[in-house]
């Protein structure tokens, strides 16, 4: 079965950096676009970054120039490098993959990793 396991969250001061990892299993990782989402308290979950199977990248406007998404197909892992972190980046960060089966969309999520930006 599909499993996504995030790691790398923590407490960091404003201006600091963190690198999140998401280890994937149960599907052909290299054949799927991978996504990072986040959800702050009292807010809806929002898409942060996408990396396509060919390495194309898209970012939310709020993180452009500060966050970098990457993937290692040999390790079945997707990363999110977060630099110049701001208090408004505080959220639970989730890894996501969408797999279509029999014309039905299936969203898979990890358990999430907490990122807290505070002095």
ChimeraX commands (.cxc) that place a marker at each C-alpha (Angstrom):
marker #1 position 0.00,0.00,0.00 radius 0.5
marker #1 position 1.01,3.60,-0.52 radius 0.5
marker #1 position 2.97,5.07,2.37 radius 0.5
marker #1 position 4.39,8.54,2.78 radius 0.5
marker #1 position 6.53,9.33,5.82 radius 0.5
marker #1 position 7.62,12.91,6.48 radius 0.5
marker #1 position 10.49,13.97,8.70 radius 0.5
marker #1 position 12.66,16.98,9.39 radius 0.5
marker #1 position 10.28,19.38,11.07 radius 0.5
marker #1 position 11.06,21.27,14.24 radius 0.5
marker #1 position 11.40,24.61,15.95 radius 0.5
marker #1 position 13.50,27.23,14.18 radius 0.5
marker #1 position 14.08,30.95,14.61 radius 0.5
marker #1 position 12.94,33.43,11.96 radius 0.5
marker #1 position 15.47,33.52,9.15 radius 0.5
marker #1 position 16.50,29.95,9.78 radius 0.5
marker #1 position 16.33,26.88,7.56 radius 0.5
marker #1 position 14.89,23.40,7.64 radius 0.5
marker #1 position 14.91,20.51,5.21 radius 0.5
marker #1 position 11.88,18.25,5.13 radius 0.5
marker #1 position 11.99,14.76,3.70 radius 0.5
marker #1 position 9.22,12.45,2.55 radius 0.5
marker #1 position 10.02,8.78,2.05 radius 0.5
marker #1 position 7.58,7.07,-0.30 radius 0.5
marker #1 position 6.73,3.42,-0.85 radius 0.5
marker #1 position 4.03,1.25,-2.36 radius 0.5
marker #1 position 3.98,2.86,-5.80 radius 0.5
marker #1 position 6.35,3.63,-8.69 radius 0.5
marker #1 position 7.72,6.86,-7.28 radius 0.5
marker #1 position 9.45,8.08,-10.44 radius 0.5
marker #1 position 6.17,7.95,-12.36 radius 0.5
marker #1 position 4.27,10.47,-10.23 radius 0.5
marker #1 position 4.32,14.16,-9.54 radius 0.5
marker #1 position 4.86,14.85,-5.84 radius 0.5
marker #1 position 3.43,17.66,-3.74 radius 0.5
marker #1 position 4.03,19.41,-0.43 radius 0.5
marker #1 position 1.10,20.99,1.38 radius 0.5
marker #1 position 0.84,22.78,4.70 radius 0.5
marker #1 position -1.90,23.57,7.16 radius 0.5
marker #1 position -1.67,26.27,9.76 radius 0.5
marker #1 position -3.97,26.33,12.82 radius 0.5
marker #1 position -7.44,27.52,11.86 radius 0.5
marker #1 position -6.61,27.63,8.16 radius 0.5
marker #1 position -7.26,25.42,5.19 radius 0.5
marker #1 position -4.60,23.15,3.82 radius 0.5
marker #1 position -2.67,24.89,1.05 radius 0.5
marker #1 position -0.42,23.67,-1.75 radius 0.5
marker #1 position 3.17,24.78,-1.20 radius 0.5
marker #1 position 5.18,23.14,-3.96 radius 0.5
marker #1 position 4.94,20.61,-6.78 radius 0.5
marker #1 position 7.64,18.64,-8.56 radius 0.5
marker #1 position 6.76,16.79,-11.72 radius 0.5
marker #1 position 8.15,13.49,-12.95 radius 0.5
marker #1 position 10.46,15.42,-15.27 radius 0.5
marker #1 position 11.67,17.73,-12.51 radius 0.5
marker #1 position 9.51,20.74,-13.26 radius 0.5
marker #1 position 8.70,22.83,-10.19 radius 0.5
marker #1 position 5.93,25.18,-9.11 radius 0.5
marker #1 position 5.56,27.09,-5.88 radius 0.5
marker #1 position 3.00,29.06,-3.96 radius 0.5
marker #1 position 3.67,32.78,-4.26 radius 0.5
marker #1 position 4.27,33.03,-0.53 radius 0.5
marker #1 position 7.30,30.71,-0.64 radius 0.5
marker #1 position 8.85,31.51,-4.03 radius 0.5
marker #1 position 12.54,32.31,-3.73 radius 0.5
marker #1 position 12.74,30.77,-0.24 radius 0.5
marker #1 position 11.66,27.12,-0.66 radius 0.5
marker #1 position 13.05,24.52,-3.05 radius 0.5
marker #1 position 11.43,21.19,-3.81 radius 0.5
marker #1 position 13.55,18.32,-5.13 radius 0.5
marker #1 position 13.34,14.59,-5.58 radius 0.5
marker #1 position 15.68,11.59,-5.54 radius 0.5
marker #1 position 14.10,8.80,-7.55 radius 0.5
marker #1 position 16.80,6.35,-6.47 radius 0.5
marker #1 position 15.78,6.88,-2.85 radius 0.5
marker #1 position 12.03,7.31,-3.46 radius 0.5
marker #1 position 12.23,10.55,-1.53 radius 0.5
marker #1 position 11.02,14.09,-2.07 radius 0.5
marker #1 position 12.52,17.03,-0.18 radius 0.5
marker #1 position 11.51,20.55,0.73 radius 0.5
marker #1 position 14.39,22.89,1.52 radius 0.5
marker #1 position 13.03,25.88,3.41 radius 0.5
marker #1 position 15.22,28.96,3.84 radius 0.5
marker #1 position 14.61,32.37,5.37 radius 0.5
marker #1 position 11.72,30.97,7.35 radius 0.5
marker #1 position 9.07,33.34,8.66 radius 0.5
marker #1 position 6.58,32.97,11.53 radius 0.5
marker #1 position 3.80,32.67,8.95 radius 0.5
marker #1 position 5.43,29.47,7.67 radius 0.5
marker #1 position 4.44,27.79,10.93 radius 0.5
marker #1 position 2.23,24.83,10.01 radius 0.5
marker #1 position 2.03,21.08,9.72 radius 0.5
marker #1 position 3.64,20.11,6.43 radius 0.5
marker #1 position 2.29,17.14,4.47 radius 0.5
marker #1 position 3.61,15.14,1.57 radius 0.5
marker #1 position 1.03,14.17,-1.06 radius 0.5
marker #1 position 0.70,12.04,-4.17 radius 0.5
marker #1 position -2.34,11.72,-6.43 radius 0.5
marker #1 position -2.83,8.34,-8.06 radius 0.5
marker #1 position -5.63,7.78,-10.56 radius 0.5
marker #1 position -7.11,4.30,-10.69 radius 0.5
marker #1 position -10.11,3.37,-12.86 radius 0.5
marker #1 position -10.79,7.07,-13.51 radius 0.5
marker #1 position -10.96,7.69,-9.77 radius 0.5
marker #1 position -8.68,10.12,-8.01 radius 0.5
marker #1 position -6.91,8.82,-4.92 radius 0.5
marker #1 position -5.07,11.28,-2.69 radius 0.5
marker #1 position -2.47,9.85,-0.35 radius 0.5
marker #1 position -1.02,11.78,2.59 radius 0.5
marker #1 position 1.71,11.36,5.10 radius 0.5
marker #1 position 1.19,11.91,8.81 radius 0.5
marker #1 position 2.64,15.40,8.62 radius 0.5
marker #1 position 5.59,17.08,10.29 radius 0.5
marker #1 position 5.31,20.19,12.45 radius 0.5
marker #1 position 7.30,23.28,11.53 radius 0.5
marker #1 position 7.31,26.09,14.06 radius 0.5
marker #1 position 9.05,29.38,13.32 radius 0.5
marker #1 position 9.43,31.46,16.45 radius 0.5
marker #1 position 11.99,33.45,18.39 radius 0.5
marker link #1:1,2 radius 0.2
marker link #1:2,3 radius 0.2
marker link #1:3,4 radius 0.2
marker link #1:4,5 radius 0.2
marker link #1:5,6 radius 0.2
marker link #1:6,7 radius 0.2
marker link #1:7,8 radius 0.2
marker link #1:8,9 radius 0.2
marker link #1:9,10 radius 0.2
marker link #1:10,11 radius 0.2
marker link #1:11,12 radius 0.2
marker link #1:12,13 radius 0.2
marker link #1:13,14 radius 0.2
marker link #1:14,15 radius 0.2
marker link #1:15,16 radius 0.2
marker link #1:16,17 radius 0.2
marker link #1:17,18 radius 0.2
marker link #1:18,19 radius 0.2
marker link #1:19,20 radius 0.2
marker link #1:20,21 radius 0.2
marker link #1:21,22 radius 0.2
marker link #1:22,23 radius 0.2
marker link #1:23,24 radius 0.2
marker link #1:24,25 radius 0.2
marker link #1:25,26 radius 0.2
marker link #1:26,27 radius 0.2
marker link #1:27,28 radius 0.2
marker link #1:28,29 radius 0.2
marker link #1:29,30 radius 0.2
marker link #1:30,31 radius 0.2
marker link #1:31,32 radius 0.2
marker link #1:32,33 radius 0.2
marker link #1:33,34 radius 0.2
marker link #1:34,35 radius 0.2
marker link #1:35,36 radius 0.2
marker link #1:36,37 radius 0.2
marker link #1:37,38 radius 0.2
marker link #1:38,39 radius 0.2
marker link #1:39,40 radius 0.2
marker link #1:40,41 radius 0.2
marker link #1:41,42 radius 0.2
marker link #1:42,43 radius 0.2
marker link #1:43,44 radius 0.2
marker link #1:44,45 radius 0.2
marker link #1:45,46 radius 0.2
marker link #1:46,47 radius 0.2
marker link #1:47,48 radius 0.2
marker link #1:48,49 radius 0.2
marker link #1:49,50 radius 0.2
marker link #1:50,51 radius 0.2
marker link #1:51,52 radius 0.2
marker link #1:52,53 radius 0.2
marker link #1:53,54 radius 0.2
marker link #1:54,55 radius 0.2
marker link #1:55,56 radius 0.2
marker link #1:56,57 radius 0.2
marker link #1:57,58 radius 0.2
marker link #1:58,59 radius 0.2
marker link #1:59,60 radius 0.2
marker link #1:60,61 radius 0.2
marker link #1:61,62 radius 0.2
marker link #1:62,63 radius 0.2
marker link #1:63,64 radius 0.2
marker link #1:64,65 radius 0.2
marker link #1:65,66 radius 0.2
marker link #1:66,67 radius 0.2
marker link #1:67,68 radius 0.2
marker link #1:68,69 radius 0.2
marker link #1:69,70 radius 0.2
marker link #1:70,71 radius 0.2
marker link #1:71,72 radius 0.2
marker link #1:72,73 radius 0.2
marker link #1:73,74 radius 0.2
marker link #1:74,75 radius 0.2
marker link #1:75,76 radius 0.2
marker link #1:76,77 radius 0.2
marker link #1:77,78 radius 0.2
marker link #1:78,79 radius 0.2
marker link #1:79,80 radius 0.2
marker link #1:80,81 radius 0.2
marker link #1:81,82 radius 0.2
marker link #1:82,83 radius 0.2
marker link #1:83,84 radius 0.2
marker link #1:84,85 radius 0.2
marker link #1:85,86 radius 0.2
marker link #1:86,87 radius 0.2
marker link #1:87,88 radius 0.2
marker link #1:88,89 radius 0.2
marker link #1:89,90 radius 0.2
marker link #1:90,91 radius 0.2
marker link #1:91,92 radius 0.2
marker link #1:92,93 radius 0.2
marker link #1:93,94 radius 0.2
marker link #1:94,95 radius 0.2
marker link #1:95,96 radius 0.2
marker link #1:96,97 radius 0.2
marker link #1:97,98 radius 0.2
marker link #1:98,99 radius 0.2
marker link #1:99,100 radius 0.2
marker link #1:100,101 radius 0.2
marker link #1:101,102 radius 0.2
marker link #1:102,103 radius 0.2
marker link #1:103,104 radius 0.2
marker link #1:104,105 radius 0.2
marker link #1:105,106 radius 0.2
marker link #1:106,107 radius 0.2
marker link #1:107,108 radius 0.2
marker link #1:108,109 radius 0.2
marker link #1:109,110 radius 0.2
marker link #1:110,111 radius 0.2
marker link #1:111,112 radius 0.2
marker link #1:112,113 radius 0.2
marker link #1:113,114 radius 0.2
marker link #1:114,115 radius 0.2
marker link #1:115,116 radius 0.2
marker link #1:116,117 radius 0.2
marker link #1:117,118 radius 0.2
marker link #1:118,119 radius 0.2
view
